[in-house]
Amino acid sequence: MKISTQERGSRTMSLTLGNAPFGTKEYGTFNVPLEHRDHILYLHPSPRRVRVEFGGEVVAESDHMKRLHESGQHPVYLFPREDVNMDLLEATEHRTPSETKGEARHWTVKAGGKEAENAAWSWESPPEGAPPLAGYVVFDWDAMDAWYEEDEQIHVHPRDPYHRVDVRDTHRHVRVSRDGEVLAETDRAKVLFETSLPPRYYIPPEDVRQDLLVHSDTHTGCPYKGTASYYSLKLGDKVLTDAVWYYPEPLEEAERVAGYLSFYPNKVDIEIADGGNGSGRRSG
């Protein structure tokens, strides 16, 4: 089963992505001008013990981690050099420049007969005003075999401590349609609120037209909600590919939507009643 590292239809958010406080899109309002929004770096300690494995070997393990947030990027873990198995790293000539972090030098990771070229790097001479990055090593998340926080494996990318998922019951009337045909209708939806993302309405499967659902082999991963499975919608001769998603076994924060179905608003019409008077609005 292939799992995409990004939820379809939206970017996984963090402190510095999308509509987040220091993201690339202005959303909320500060009392002072926020200059250089696209060049923000924020480095802070993480209390979690983190381990990364490759080729059956522990490449690095530390409980003195730092987490780096950067404009337009997912957060990354920084390992103190002394907690990295440098015997598994082979220096290369590859260098990558960065205006905010300085030049990065790279290593190829070699372990258990496997090789990940230029999959580790460090910034040894960060420019003036940058966070204290020297002395730390970063690993390419996707190039490594497995990541752990404490003793639990984590997926997709490091979880952002400023990111939150909340699920709430709602009595709002939710109606999903396409070209006038009702696909789902309920007064028993659950709303999933996720940092910097629009609310998503999850509908009990018994309130969805099951005869229109076609199983999909698509699966996507989210570090906050888990692995999503998909349905396509068959409407006459038309098929809307991967228009519906659900979490069979969500992570703890999202476990209340287990088995509930959600629809992509760019593929169907979703109407949400604002209150008891039956009036509604479209969700986008």
N, C-alpha and C positions, 0 to 999 in steps of 0.2 A: 504494500500500500504506500503510494507516494503522498507525502504530506507537504503541501506548500507552506513556506515560512511566513506567509502573509495572508491575512483574512481577505477574501475577495470583497471588492466593493468599498474597502476602507483601509486606511493605513493604521497599523497599531500605533497608539499614541504614547507619548511620554512627556516629560517636563518641557522638552524643547522641540516637539513636533506638532504640526497642524495648529489647532486652536488652543494649545496649551499656553500657560502664562508667558513662556519665553519661546513660543513657537514662531514659525515664519509668517503666520497670519494673525493680524490684530483681531482680537476677540473681546476681551474685557478691557477695562480702563485703569491705567495707573495714574497716580497723582503727580508723577514727574515724567518727562519724556524718556522713552526707552530707546537709546541710541544703539546702533550696531546690532540690531536684533538678529542679523544673520551671521554674527561672529561671536556668539555667546559660548563660553566654556564654563562649566561648573563642576569642580572636583570635590568630592566629599568622602569621608570614611564610610565603609560598610561593615556592620558587625557580623555579617554572615561568613562562615567558613566556606570557601569555594574550592572546588577541585575540577581540573580539566584532564581528560584522558585521550590518548591517541595511540593506536597500534598496541593496545593492551598495556600501556605504561601510563603511570601518573606523570604528566608533563609538568604540572604545577599544582600546589595546594597551599592555601594560606588562610589564616584568620586575621590578617592585617590588610584586608583588601581596600582598594579605592574604587569608586564608581565615577566615571566621567560622563557628563552630559554635554552634548554639543548641538548647536543649532542644526536642525534638519536631519539629525542622526538618532538612532537608537542608543541608549546608554551602553557603555562597554566597561568591562572589569579590567582593572590594572593590578597585576601581581608584583609585589616587591621582588627584586631580582634574586634575593637570597632564598626565596621560596619557589624558585623555578629550577627544574632539573636542566641546567645549562648543558649537560653532557648530551642531551637529546636535540640541541639546537646547533645548527651549523651556519655561521655567518655567510652572507652573500654580499654581492656588490650593489644590490638593489637599494635605491634610496627614493623616498617620496617626500616632496616638499609640502609644507603647510604654513600659511601666513600666521595662523594663531597658535600652532603647536611647535613649529620648527621642523627641521628635517628629521624624518624617521629612518633609522637603519633597520634592516630586516634580517631574519634568520629563516632557514628551512628547518622544519621539524621532522626528525627521523626517528621512528620507533617501530619495533615489531615488523620490520621489513616494509613499512609504509613510509611515504614521503609526502609532506605538504609544503610545497615551495612558497617561500616568503610569507609563511603563515603566522609569523611572530615578529613583533617590531617594538621599538622604543624610541622616545624622543629625548635625547640626551642633552640637548642645548635649546630648551624652549626660549622664545623671545621674552623680552622684558614685559612684565605685566601678565604673563601666562601663569596658570596654576603650577605648582611644583610637580612636574611630570617626570623629571629625571629620576632614574633608578627603578622605574617600573616597566614591566613587559606586558604587552597586549597580544592576545591570540585571536586569529580569524575564527569567529564563532562557527561558521558553517564548515570550515576545514577540519575541525576537531571531531572526534568520535562521540564524546559525551561530556556533559557539564553537570555538576552537582552543587547545590547549596545545602550545606550540612550533608545529610545522607539521602536527599531526595533529588532525583534527576530533574533538570529543568530544560525547557525546549524553546526554540525560536530566537530568543535573545534574553539578556538579563532583565528581570522584572524591575520596573520603575517603582520605587517606594512612594512616589507622588501620584501614582495611577491607582484608580479605585473602580471596583465594580459593585453595584448595588442592584438587587432585584426587588421589585415591589408589586404586590397585587393591585389591580385596578378594576373598577367597575365601568370604566369608559367603554362605550360600544365601539368595537373595532370591526371594520368591514374592508375586505380585500377583494378587488375586482380587476378584470381586464376586458376592455372593450364592452363594458356593460354586463359581463358575465361574473356572477359572484363566485369567488374561489374559497373564501373563508369568512365567517362572521361569528363574533363571540362577545359576551359580556364578562368573560372569565380570563382575560389575557393577563400576562405578567409583563411589566416594563423593566427592561434592563438598562440602567443608567451607567455609562462608562465614561471616564474622564475624557473630555474634549471630543466626544463623539455624540451624534444625535441619539436620542432614546430609541431603543429597538423594542418592538412589541412582539411577544412570543405567544402563540395561540395553541390551546390544547388540540392534539391531533384529531379528536373526535369532532371538532368544530371546523375542520378543513375538508374540502372535497378530495377524498382519498383517491377517487377514480381518475383524477387529473394528474396524480403524482407519478413520476417515472424515476426509479432509482438511478443515482449517478455514482460513478466511481471516484468522484472528486472528494478530496479531504484537505482541509486547511488547518494550520496550527495557530493557536493564540496562546501566549504565555499566561494570560489571565483567566481564560475561559476553558481552554483545553482544545481537543480536536473536534472539528465540525465535520459532519457529513452533509450530503446534498441530495436534493431532488430537482429534476427538471419538471416543467409543467407542459402537458400536452393539451393544447387547445385546438381541437379540430385537426387541421393539417399543419398547424404551427407548433413548434417546440421552443419553449423558453428555457434555454440551457442553464442549469444551476441557479434557478430563480428562488429556491427555498433552501434554507439551511437549518440544522438543528445539532444539538450536542447530546449524543447518546450517554456519555459519561463525563460530564463537565467537571472542572476543578471546583474546589469547595466554594469559592466566591459566587459561582454561577450554578450551583447544583439545583437551585429551585426551578431552572428552566429545562431540566433534563427531559428530553423527548418532545418538548414544545417546538413548534415550527415558526420560523420568521421568514418574511418575504422581503426581497430587495425592492425598495421603493422606486428605483429607476426602471424596473421591469413590469411593475403592476401599479395599480392605484390603491393607496391605503388611506382610508378615511377614519378619523378618530373623533368621536363625539366629545365636545368640550364639557358637557355636563348633562344634567338630568333632563334638559329640554329637548334632547335629541339633535341639537345642532352639532355640526362637526367641522372638521378641517382636514385638509390633505396632509399626509406626512411625507416629507421628502428627504 
